[in-house]
Amino acid sequence: MFCFYKHQVRELIMKEFKVDAHEPSLLPEGFDWKLVWSDEFDGPELDRSKWDFRLNYWGHPFSGYTDQGIKFDGKSNIELHRTERDGYYVSPQLQTGSNSFDIPSDNPEDRAWKDERVIWKLGKLSEAKFVHRFGYYECRCKFQKHTEDMWSAFWLQSPSIGTSFDPTWCGIESDIMECFKEDYITAGNIMGGYGSQMRHEGRIKDYKLKETADGFHRFGMHWSPNGYVFYCDGEEISRASENVSFIPQFILLTTEVKGHRGVNPEPRKVGDVFVDDAFIVDYVRVFDEV
């Protein structure tokens, strides 16, 4: 059974975790926390020991993704900008690992059923930069302005999601935050797979953000063997206790320009004037319970 709190704030005590020369984290009280992984985005360029670009989708290079558009503002923030390619808007996606089913085959002969080599048509797997199980996952971010045609997200995904009926041993997708429209987020989405049996435990849609002085917000997820608890700016907003993954998962910071997916995708064309926009992230941190 899963628990679901819609637009309801529970009385919780959060405590600050101080990080030298950076904004503090807000962590659930009642636990001893240890910082085990982070990126403070001090720049001046992307730390490729921590992040890769997601460029493929379901076994093919994807028209909406790019390895361009990453900037650093000199104030310890990374900016994921939408940019232009061949007259269309595209945007970057960052990940600390990857899925085997996203990687295209590097052998053109594997694209048709000709011989038994087609069984091994997946591309070469790369070692993950970072995967992790359980703990607290947090980012501090500021959203894009043009939410009508661009969205952003902070989430975790399993390298083997959907390969078993039981997501305990193949993992899940957990959407800590997705922003589809101005001043609102979707959070708490637990997906045990991508077929007709996909699940949405804990999902809270159109959660109204409270105004902050600088426009930045904190989003966090406490993942334990008992389930998931999701937070926004130090307040619990949702929780789920079914389909708990017991395998390590990787982290994603993603943007996407609307229109690239679907049966008849119509990617957004760049008009006479290119309109810039960006999803801005201050930090990503992972904590373990001590």
C-alpha positions, 0 to 999 in steps of 0.5 A, a space after each residue: 500500500 502506498 501513501 499519497 499526500 496531495 497539496 498537504 504539508 505535514 509537520 516535519 522538522 528539517 535541519 541544515 547541513 552546512 557546506 563550506 562557501 555554499 548554500 546549506 542542504 535541508 535534511 529530515 530531522 531524526 537521522 545522522 547524515 553523511 555527504 557521500 557525493 555532490 557537485 557544487 558546479 564551481 566550474 568553469 566546465 562540466 566535470 566529466 568524471 561525474 556526468 555524461 550526456 544522454 544523447 540516445 532514446 530507445 536505441 537510437 540517437 534522439 533529435 531533441 538531445 544535445 551535448 551543447 548548451 551547458 554554461 557556468 555563471 561564475 556563481 557556482 551554478 550550472 545552466 542547461 540552455 536550450 540551443 539550436 540545431 538544424 533550425 530546431 530547438 534542442 537541449 541537454 540532459 545530464 546523467 551519472 549512468 545509462 540504460 542499456 536499451 538507450 545505446 544504439 548498436 555500433 554494427 549496422 548489420 544488427 539493425 535487421 534480422 539476418 543472423 544470430 548477431 542480432 541478439 547482441 544488437 545493443 551498443 557498448 556499455 560504459 561504466 557508470 560515473 555514479 550509482 547509489 542505493 538508499 539515502 537522501 538526494 537533493 538539488 537546489 535549482 531555478 526553473 526555465 522561464 518558457 515552461 509552455 515549450 520546455 520542461 526540466 527534471 531531477 530524477 533517478 533511474 535504474 540501468 535495468 528498469 522494466 526487465 523484471 515483473 518485480 521492480 525490487 530487483 530491476 529498479 524504477 524511475 523516481 521523479 523527484 521533481 518535474 517542471 512542466 508549467 510556471 510556478 508548479 511542479 510534479 513530484 513523487 512519481 514512482 514508475 516500475 516500468 514503461 509498459 502497460 503496467 507502469 505505476 505512478 505511486 506517490 505522484 503529486 501533480 501541479 504542486 504550487 510552489 511558494 515564492 522564494 526571495 531568489 527564485 531557487 527551490 530545494 527538492 529532495 527524496 529520502 529513499 529507504 528500504 521502507 519507501 520514498 518520501 519527497 520534499 519541496 523547500 523543506 516540506 514533505 509533499 508526498 510519499 510511496 511505499 510500494 515498488 521500492 528499488 533495492 538496486 543502485 540507480 543513477 542521477 539525471 538532470 534533464 531538460 527537453 523542448 516539447 514536441 520531439 516525442 510522440 507518434 507524429 513529433 513536431 520539434 519546435 522550430 526556431 523562428 526569426 529570433 532565437 529565444 534563449 532559456 535555461 534550467 539553472 542548478 546550484 548543486 546536487 548532493 547525495 547523503 547516506 544515513 549513518 
